[in-house]
Structure formats: C-alpha cells, structure tokens
Amino acid sequence: MSHRAALLEVRDLCVSYGRVEAVHRVQLRICEGEIVTVIGPNGAGKTTLLSALMGLLPARGDLKYFGKPDSGFIQTESLVDHGLGLVPERRELFADMTVADNLLLGAFSRYRRGLRDHSSTLEHVYRIFPRLKERCTQLACQLSGGERQMLAMGRALMAKPKLLLLDEPSLGLSPLVTREIFHTIAQLRDQGVAVLLVEQNARAALKVSDYGYVLESGEISLEGSSAQLVDDPRVIESYLGLGGKGKLTTTTQGEPT
C-alpha cells in the first residue's frame, strides 16, 4: 500500500445513461507521483469513467478529491481550480486559433483567480513540447495528429494540474509518435504530475504506469501493479495481442503500490 497522499479515491462509482448502467461500482485510487492506467475494450466505459470523474456526467458514489470528500460532485470548473485536468479523446482544440492562443486559454482559470504566471508556464510547456514552440503561430487545424495531441496536453498543463486525466492519448497516432507521447507522460510524473491514463494500447500503457485496472462491461475485472498485469496470462491473452479476445473472469484485489 502506498504511503503517498491520495489525490483521488473512488468507491462504488456508478454512472447511468437512462436505465442503462455504463459504470458499475468502480473503485480506484491514484496517489501523488503515480501513473495509473485503465485498460479495456471498446465500449467498456473508460471514457464514461473519466467524464464522471471530471464532473461532466452525473454519477453516484463516494469520491475524495485531493483528500477532501465530495458532497454532490463538485462542478468541473471547481475541479480544475483544485488541480484536476482532462485531455479528452477528441482533443477539442480551437481549430481556427493559433497554437499559442490555444495554450493561453488553458491558463484562463488561473488568470481569473488573479494568478499571472502564464508566461512562465507557457515557457515550461514549450520545454516539454519544443515542437509547439516551433509551431506557435500556426493554426491548430494545420497541425499533424501528434502535434494536436501535444497541444491538447500542453493546454491542460497550462492550468498546472496536480492530477491529469488522459483519454486515449495514442489514438490515431503512428508508433513513433506514440512512443514520444508516452515518454512525455513519464516525464510528467517525474515533474510531480500524477496521471490517470485511459488507453487501449495496453502494452504501452502498462509499460509507463505504476498500477493498472482492467475495465470490462463497466466493471473492474482485474487490478494490480503494472508489472504484475503485464505478465498476467489473462491480460496477455486478451490485451497484448498474443491470444484471443476472451473476457477476464477473475478479479485480483489489491492496493496501489
């Protein structure tokens, strides 16, 4: 069990679309200095899970953000102010705005609270993603897929999050760019940003993360340290491309290390 402070603790999280329950009694925990990954097939509820954690979807359950119980799921705006950031699957950039302007919009919540450190934060983001500095005057719509992902991550980092939620960061990217993105994710952990990573590329996700959960049909079917999961025959068979697509049936309980 980790002795580091928990940034997010979730118990019995349930999310429904009408009468259909998309996420059922999910429990997970992310601590300071950790990358935690959630893998699973299409339609498992991974994006729904992140949306609920970000306050974008109504949900039921017991959540603690940064050690404080949430009563009634605080609004997305407040979560951002407290240090939670989301990079959505579709990136949702402002296509007709420049790279620099997209990034500066990410600092809006801090600027509104009277914090005027956006210039130094922008330079920090440019050090993480040098290509964005090279493209700073270009429109977002003119960027490649990998550059758009960098921009989406950079914009989220402009808010100086303590915990960053990443939804399918490798989606649609080449293997070379994917490796670059995951290298950056590891760097963010080294710089003190915890990451909750939702990803279909199970091999890359488990390689970079500390702890992992397998989400299937809206429920956690397996969990453990990433080192344990990458060697688990059930994960190998279903998610690492070395077997069929059978569903996991046994749940391993444990605490994040």
TORLUMZA-787745 format. One line per 2 residues: number of its first residue (from 1); their letters; for each residue x, y, z of N, C-alpha, C. Coordinates in steps of 0.1 Angstrom, whole numbers, plus 2048, in hexadecimal, padded with zeros to 3 digits. Each point is the difference from the previous one (the first is absolute). Example, Ala and Ser with C-alpha at 12.3 -4.5 7.8 and 13.67 -1.06 7.14 Angstrom:
BEGIN
1) AS) 884:7C7:84E:7F7:80C:800:809:80C:800 | 7FC:80B:7F9:809:80B:800:7F8:80B:808
***
This chain:
BEGIN
1) MS) 808:7F4:800:7F8:80C:800:809:80D:800 | 7FC:809:7F8:808:80C:7FE:7FE:809:80D
3) HR) 80C:806:804:800:80A:80B:7FF:80E:7FB | 7FF:802:7F3:7FE:80D:7FA:7F2:805:801
5) AA) 7FE:80D:800:7F3:805:802:7F7:7FD:7F3 | 7F4:7FC:803:7F6:7FD:7F5:7FB:80C:7FA
7) LL) 801:802:7F3:7FA:80B:7F9:7F1:7FD:7FC | 7FD:7F4:7FE:7F3:7FC:7FC:7FD:7F2:806
9) EV) 7F5:7FF:807:7FB:7F3:805:7F1:7FF:7FC | 7FE:7F4:7FA:7F2:7FE:7FA:7FB:7F3:806
11) RD) 7F4:800:805:7F9:7F4:805:7F2:7FF:7FB | 7FD:7F5:7FA:7F2:7FD:7FC:7FB:80A:7F6
13) LC) 808:804:7F7:7FC:80A:7F6:7F7:7F9:7F5 | 7F4:806:7FF:7F6:7FB:7F6:7FC:80C:7F7
15) VS) 7FF:7FD:7F3:7FC:80A:7F6:7F6:7F9:7F7 | 7F5:807:7FE:7F5:7FA:7F7:7FC:80A:7F5
17) YG) 7FC:7FA:7F5:7FA:807:7F5:7F1:7FB:800 | 7F8:808:806:7F2:7FC:801:7FF:7F4:809
19) RV) 7FB:7F5:7FB:7FF:7F3:808:80C:7F7:7FF | 809:804:7F7:80C:7F8:7FD:80B:804:808
21) EA) 806:7F7:809:80B:804:808:80D:7FD:7F9 | 807:80A:7FD:80D:7FF:7F8:80C:7FD:808
23) VH) 800:805:80D:80B:7FE:809:7F9:7FB:80D | 805:7F5:805:7FA:7F9:80C:80A:7FE:80B
25) RV) 7FE:807:80B:807:7FE:80D:810:7FF:7FE | 805:80A:7F8:80E:801:7FE:807:805:80C
27) QL) 80C:7FA:803:808:805:80B:80E:802:7FA | 806:80B:803:80E:802:7FC:807:80B:808
29) RI) 80D:801:800:807:80A:808:80D:804:7F9 | 802:80D:800:80C:806:7FA:807:809:80A
31) CE) 80D:7FD:802:808:807:80A:80A:80A:7F9 | 806:809:808:80A:809:7FA:80B:7F8:7FA
33) GE) 805:805:7F5:80C:7FA:7F9:7FD:7F3:7F9 | 7F3:7FD:7FD:7FD:7F3:7FA:7FA:802:7F2
35) IV) 802:7F6:7F8:7F8:7FF:7F3:7F8:7F3:802 | 7F3:802:800:7F7:7F5:801:7F8:7FF:7F3
37) TV) 800:7F4:7FA:7F9:7FE:7F3:7F4:7F7:802 | 7F6:803:7F7:7F4:7F8:7FF:7FF:7FB:7F1
39) IG) 801:7F3:7FE:7FF:7FA:7F3:7F3:7F9:7FF | 7FD:7FD:7F4:7F3:7F8:7FD:7FC:802:7F2
41) PN) 7F6:7F8:7FC:7FC:800:7F2:7F7:80C:7FD | 7FD:802:7F3:7F7:80B:7FC:7F2:7FD:807
43) GA) 7FA:80B:805:7F3:7FF:806:800:7FB:80E | 80C:7FF:806:801:7FB:80E:7FC:80B:80A
45) GK) 7FF:80D:7FC:7FD:80A:80A:80B:809:804 | 80C:7FF:7F9:80C:807:804:7FE:810:7FF
47) TT) 7FB:804:7F4:7FD:80F:7FF:7F5:805:809 | 7F6:7F7:802:7F5:804:809:806:802:80E
49) LL) 809:7F7:804:807:801:80D:807:80D:802 | 808:804:7F6:807:80D:801:7F7:80C:800
51) SA) 7F5:7FF:7F8:7F7:80B:7FF:7F9:802:80E | 7FD:7F5:806:7F9:801:80E:80A:806:80A
53) LM) 80C:7FB:800:80A:805:809:803:80F:7FE | 7FE:805:7F4:802:80E:7FD:7F4:808:802
55) GL) 7F5:7FA:805:7F3:807:802:7F8:803:7F4 | 803:7FA:7F5:7F9:802:7F3:7F4:7F8:7FF
57) LP) 7FF:7F5:808:7F4:7F7:800:7FB:7FE:80E | 7F3:800:802:7FA:7FD:80D:804:7F1:804
59) AR) 803:7FF:80D:805:7F3:805:7FC:7FE:80E | 801:7F4:805:7FE:7FC:80E:80D:7F9:805
61) GD) 803:803:80D:80B:7F9:806:807:809:80A | 80B:7FB:805:808:807:80B:80D:804:7FA
63) LK) 802:80D:7FE:80D:805:7FB:807:809:809 | 80D:7FF:800:808:80A:807:80A:806:7F7
65) YF) 7FF:80D:7FE:80A:807:7F7:80A:807:809 | 80D:7FD:7FE:80A:806:808:7FE:7FF:80F
67) GK) 7FB:7F5:804:7FE:7FD:80E:7F3:806:807 | 7F8:806:7F7:7F4:806:806:7F3:7F9:7FA
69) PD) 7F7:7FC:809:7F4:7F9:7FA:7F8:80A:7F8 | 7FA:7FB:7F5:7F8:808:7F8:7F1:7FD:803
71) SG) 7F9:80A:802:7F2:7FE:803:7F8:805:7F4 | 7FA:7F7:7F8:7F8:804:7F5:808:803:7F3
73) FI) 80D:7FC:800:808:801:7F4:802:80F:7FC | 80A:806:804:803:80E:7FE:801:802:7F1
75) QT) 7FE:80D:7FB:7FF:803:7F2:80E:7FF:7FA | 800:7FD:7F3:80C:7FF:7F8:80A:80C:802
77) ES) 7FA:80C:800:808:80C:801:808:800:80E | 7F9:7FC:80A:806:7FF:80D:80B:7F5:801
79) LV) 7FE:7F5:7F9:80A:7F5:800:80C:805:7F9 | 7FF:808:7F5:80B:805:7F9:808:80A:809
81) DH) 7F9:808:808:806:80A:809:808:7F8:80B | 7FB:7F4:804:806:7F9:80A:80C:7F7:7FC
83) GL) 802:7FF:7F2:80B:7F9:7FB:7FE:7F4:7F8 | 7F3:7FE:7FB:7FD:7F5:7F7:7FF:804:7F2
85) GL) 807:7F9:7F7:800:804:7F2:7FC:7F4:7F7 | 7FA:803:7F5:7FB:7F5:7F6:805:803:7F2
87) VP) 806:7F6:7FA:803:801:7F2:7F6:7F6:7F9 | 7F5:805:7F9:7F6:7F7:7FB:805:7F8:7F4
89) ER) 7F9:7F6:7FD:804:7F7:7F4:800:808:7F3 | 7F7:809:7FE:7FF:807:7F4:808:80D:800
91) RE) 807:802:80B:80A:80C:801:7F8:80D:801 | 7F6:802:7F8:7F7:80C:801:808:80D:801
93) LF) 808:802:7F6:808:80C:7FE:7F8:80B:7F9 | 804:80C:801:7FA:80B:7F9:808:801:7F2
95) AD) 7FA:7FA:7F6:807:7FE:7F3:804:80C:7FA | 7F9:80B:801:803:80D:7F9:808:80A:808
97) MT) 805:7FB:80B:809:808:809:80E:7FA:7FF | 80A:809:803:80E:7FB:7FF:803:7F7:80C
99) VA) 80B:7F9:7FE:805:7F8:80B:802:807:80D | 806:80C:7FF:803:808:80C:7F3:804:807
101) DN) 7F6:804:7F8:7F3:804:806:7F8:7F5:806 | 801:7F4:7FA:7FA:7F4:806:806:7FD:80D
103) LL) 80D:801:801:807:7FE:80D:7FD:80A:80A | 7FF:80D:7FD:7FD:80A:809:7F2:7FF:806
105) LG) 7F7:7FA:7F8:7F2:7FE:805:800:7F6:80B | 80A:7F7:800:801:7F6:80B:803:806:80D
107) AF) 806:80C:800:803:807:80D:7F5:809:804 | 7F5:800:7FA:7F5:809:803:7FB:7FF:80E
109) SR) 7FF:7F4:805:7FB:7FF:80E:809:806:80A | 80D:7FE:7FE:80A:806:809:800:810:7FE
111) YR) 7FF:805:7F4:7FF:80E:7FE:7F4:806:807 | 7F5:7F9:7FF:7F4:805:806:801:801:80F
113) RG) 808:7F8:806:802:800:80E:80B:80A:804 | 805:808:7F7:80A:80A:803:80E:7FB:7FF
115) LR) 803:7F4:7FA:80D:7FB:7FF:806:804:7F2 | 80B:806:800:806:806:7F3:80D:7F9:7FD
117) DH) 800:7F3:801:80C:7F8:7FD:7FF:7F9:7F2 | 7F7:804:7F8:7FE:7F9:7F3:80C:800:7F7
119) SS) 808:80B:800:80C:801:7F8:80A:7F6:803 | 803:7FE:80D:80A:7F6:804:7FB:7F2:7FE
121) TL) 7F3:7FE:802:7FA:7F3:7FE:800:7FD:7F1 | 7FE:809:7F8:801:7FE:7F1:80E:7FC:7FC
123) EH) 80A:806:806:80D:7FC:7FC:803:7F2:805 | 7FB:7FC:80C:801:7F3:805:7FA:7F6:7F6
125) VY) 7F4:803:7FB:7F9:7F7:7F7:809:7FF:7F3 | 805:80B:7FC:809:7FF:7F3:80C:7F8:803
127) RI) 805:7FF:80C:80C:7F8:803:7FC:7F1:7FF | 7F4:7FD:804:7FB:7F2:7FF:7FD:7FC:7F2
129) FP) 7FA:80A:7F9:7FC:7FD:7F2:807:80B:7F7 | 80D:7FE:7FC:807:80A:7F8:7F9:803:7F3
131) RL) 7F9:7F5:7FB:7FA:802:7F3:7F5:80A:800 | 7F9:801:80C:7F6:80A:801:805:80F:7FF
133) KE) 80C:802:805:806:80D:7FF:804:803:7F2 | 804:7F6:7F8:803:801:7F2:7F3:804:7F8
135) RC) 7F5:7FB:805:7F3:801:7F9:7F7:80B:806 | 806:808:809:7F7:808:809:7F7:80A:7F8
137) TQ) 804:804:7F4:7F8:80A:7F9:7F6:7F9:7F6 | 802:7F2:7FF:7F7:7F9:7F7:7F2:7FE:806
139) LA) 7F6:7FE:7F7:7F3:7FD:805:800:7F1:804 | 7F7:7FD:80A:7FF:7F2:805:7FC:7F6:7F5
141) CQ) 7F8:805:7F7:7FB:7F8:7F5:80B:7FC:7F6 | 80B:806:801:80B:7FD:7F7:80A:7F6:805
143) LS) 7FE:7FC:80D:809:7F7:806:7FE:7F1:7FC | 80A:7F8:802:7FF:7F2:7FE:7F8:7FA:80C
145) GG) 7FC:7F3:7FF:7FA:7FA:80B:808:800:80D | 80D:7FC:7FE:808:800:80C:802:80E:806
147) ER) 801:80A:7F8:801:80E:805:7F3:804:807 | 7F5:7FC:7FB:7F3:804:806:7FF:7F9:80E
149) QM) 805:7F4:801:800:7FA:80D:809:807:80A | 80C:804:7FB:809:808:808:7FA:80D:805
151) LA) 7F8:806:7F6:7FA:80D:804:7F5:7FE:80A | 7F8:7F5:7FF:7F6:7FD:809:806:7FE:80E
153) MG) 80B:7F9:801:806:7FD:80D:806:80D:805 | 807:808:7F7:806:80C:805:7F5:80A:805
155) RA) 7F5:801:7FA:7F5:809:804:7FC:7FC:80E | 7FE:7F3:803:7FC:7FB:80D:80B:803:80A
157) LM) 80D:800:7FC:80B:802:80A:800:80F:803 | 7FB:809:7F8:800:80E:803:7F8:803:80D
159) AK) 7F7:7F8:804:7F8:801:80C:808:7FB:80C | 80C:7FB:7FE:808:7FA:80B:7F9:7F6:808
161) PK) 7FB:7F5:7F9:7F9:7F6:808:809:7F8:809 | 7FA:7FB:80B:807:7F6:808:7FD:7F2:7FB
163) LL) 7F4:7FE:7FA:7FC:7F3:7FA:7FB:803:7F2 | 805:7F9:7F7:7FC:801:7F2:7F9:7F3:7FB
165) LL) 7F4:802:7FB:7F9:7F5:7FA:802:800:7F1 | 805:7F5:7FB:803:7FF:7F1:7F8:7F5:7FA
167) DE) 7F8:804:7F6:7F7:7F6:7F9:805:7FD:7F3 | 805:7F3:7FF:805:7FB:7F3:80A:809:7F9
169) PS) 80B:804:807:80A:809:7F9:806:7FB:7F4 | 801:7F2:7FE:806:7FB:7F4:7F7:7FE:7F4
171) LG) 7F3:803:802:7F6:7FE:7F6:804:806:7F2 | 801:7F8:7F6:802:805:7F2:80F:804:7FE
173) LS) 809:7FE:809:80E:804:7FE:808:7F4:7FB | 80B:804:7F9:80A:7F6:7FC:807:7FA:80C
175) PL) 806:7F4:7FE:808:7FB:80B:80B:809:805 | 807:807:7F7:80B:809:804:7FB:80B:808
177) VT) 7F5:807:7FC:7FA:80B:808:7FA:7FB:80D | 7FA:7F4:800:7FB:7FA:80C:80B:7FE:80B
179) RE) 80C:7FB:7FB:80B:7FF:80A:804:80D:805 | 800:80B:7F8:803:80D:805:7F6:805:80A
181) IF) 7F3:7FE:7FD:7F6:804:80A:801:7F9:80D | 803:7F3:800:801:7F9:80C:80D:803:808
183) HT) 80A:804:7F9:80C:805:806:7FD:80D:808 | 7F8:808:7F9:7FC:80D:807:7F8:7FD:80C
185) IA) 7F7:7F6:800:7F8:7FD:80B:809:7FC:80C | 80A:7F8:7FD:809:7FC:80B:807:80C:806
187) QL) 804:80A:7F7:806:80C:805:7F7:808:809 | 7F3:800:7FD:7F7:808:808:800:7FA:80E
189) RD) 800:7F3:801:801:7FA:80E:80D:805:807 | 80B:800:7F9:80C:804:806:800:80F:804
191) QG) 7F7:808:7FA:7FF:80E:803:7F5:802:80B | 7FA:7F5:805:7F6:802:80B:7F2:7FF:7FC
193) VA) 7FD:7FE:7F4:7F2:7FF:7FB:7FC:7F1:800 | 7F6:7FD:808:7FA:7F2:800:7F7:7FF:7F4
195) VL) 7FF:7F4:7FA:7F8:7FE:7F4:7F7:7F4:802 | 7F3:802:7FC:7F7:7F4:7FE:7FE:7FF:7F1
197) LV) 805:7F5:7FB:801:7FD:7F1:7F6:7F6:7FC | 7F7:804:7F7:7F7:7F6:7FA:805:7FD:7F2
199) EQ) 802:7F4:7FD:807:7FD:7F3:7FD:7F2:7FB | 7FE:7FE:7F3:7FE:7F3:7FA:80D:7F9:7FD
201) NA) 80B:808:7FE:80D:7FB:7FE:806:7FA:80D | 7FB:7F4:804:803:7FB:80D:80F:7FF:803
203) RA) 808:7FB:7F5:80E:7FE:802:807:80D:804 | 7FD:80B:7F8:807:80D:803:7FB:805:80D
205) AL) 7F4:7FF:803:7FA:805:80D:806:7FA:80C | 801:7F2:800:805:7F9:80B:810:802:802
207) KV) 806:802:7F4:80F:803:801:803:80D:807 | 7F8:80A:7FF:803:80D:805:7F9:802:80E
209) SD) 7F7:7F8:804:7F8:802:80C:805:7F8:80C | 7FB:804:80C:804:7F9:80C:7F6:7F6:804
211) YG) 7F3:803:7FE:7F5:7F7:804:7F5:800:7F5 | 7F9:7F6:7FF:7F6:7FF:7F5:7F3:7F9:804
213) YV) 7F6:804:7F9:7F3:7FA:802:7FB:7FB:7F2 | 7F9:7F5:800:7F9:7FC:7F3:7F1:802:802
215) LE) 7FA:808:7F7:7F2:803:801:7F9:7F8:7F4 | 7F6:7F8:804:7F9:7F9:7F6:7F1:801:803
217) SG) 7F8:804:7F6:7F1:801:802:7FD:809:80C | 808:80A:802:7FD:80A:80B:805:7FC:80D
219) EI) 807:7F5:802:804:7FB:80D:80F:7FD:800 | 807:802:80B:80E:7FC:801:801:7F1:801
221) SL) 806:7F9:7F7:801:7F2:800:80E:7FB:805 | 80A:809:800:80D:7FC:804:808:80D:804
223) EG) 808:7FF:80A:809:80B:804:80D:7FB:806 | 80A:808:800:80D:7FD:805:80B:809:7FC
225) SS) 80C:7FE:805:80B:808:7FB:801:7FE:7F1 | 805:809:7F9:802:7FF:7F1:809:7F4:7FD
227) AQ) 80A:7FE:808:80A:7F5:7FE:7F8:7F3:801 | 7F7:7FF:809:7F8:7F3:802:7F7:7FE:7F4
229) LV) 7F9:80B:7FC:7F6:7FF:7F5:807:7FC:7F3 | 80B:806:7FD:806:7FE:7F3:805:7F1:7FF
231) DD) 802:7F9:80B:803:7F2:800:7F4:7F7:803 | 7F5:805:802:7F4:7F8:803:7FB:7F9:7F3
233) PR) 7FE:7F3:800:7FC:7F9:7F4:7F2:805:7FB | 7F8:805:809:7F2:805:7FB:802:80D:7F9
235) VI) 809:809:804:802:80C:7F9:808:7FD:7F3 | 809:7F7:800:808:7FD:7F4:7F6:7FB:7F6
237) ES) 7F7:7F7:804:7F7:7FA:7F6:7F6:80A:7FA | 7FB:809:809:7F5:808:7FB:805:80E:7FB
239) YL) 80C:805:804:803:80E:7FD:80E:802:7FB | 809:7F6:800:80D:802:7FB:803:7FA:7F2
241) GL) 7F5:7FC:7FA:801:7FB:7F2:806:7F2:7FE | 800:7F8:80B:806:7F3:7FF:7F6:7F5:802
243) GG) 7F3:803:7FE:7F6:7F6:801:7F3:805:7FC | 7F5:7FA:805:7F3:804:7FC:7FB:80C:807
245) KG) 7F3:803:7FF:7FA:80C:806:7F6:7FC:80B | 804:7F5:807:7F7:7FC:80B:7FF:80A:80B
247) KL) 7F5:7FF:808:7FE:809:80B:806:7FB:80C | 806:809:808:806:7FC:80D:7F5:7FC:80A
249) TT) 802:7F6:808:7F5:7FC:809:804:800:80F | 80D:802:803:804:800:80D:806:80E:804
251) TT) 7FB:805:80B:805:80E:805:80A:7FE:80A | 80C:807:7FE:80A:800:80A:7FF:80D:808
253) QG) 7FE:800:80D:7FF:80C:808:80E:803:805 | 802:80D:802:80C:805:806:800:80F:801
255) EP) 80B:805:807:801:80E:801:80B:805:7F7 | 7FF:80C:7FB:80B:806:7F8:80D:800:808
257) T) 80B:7FE:7FA:80D:800:807:805:80E:800
***
